Amino acid sequence: MVYLETTLLTLGLLIVLGAYAHYWHRTGDWRGVARFWARGMALSVAEFKAQRAGVLLLLLAVVIRFARALMLW
């Protein structure tokens, strides 16, 4: 279970960072990447889907960590 959690966290982070790196390479807008929470980024469809998939994996890893912590408590 620990390996699954770590794998999901790592994979999710790599996917999100990959989507932002692709955006940066495509647009050259490093300020948009630095302020990713602002609405200034215009992601392509593929970048948007990759970002959402990465965030979903990160969220799933957090849910698994909470469930594991509750079971051990």
Protein Blocks (a to p, Z undefined) as FASTA:
>chain_A
ZZmmmmmmmmmmmmmmmmmmmmmmmnopaklmmmmmbmkbccdfklmmmmmmmmmmmmmm
mmmmmmmmmmmZZ
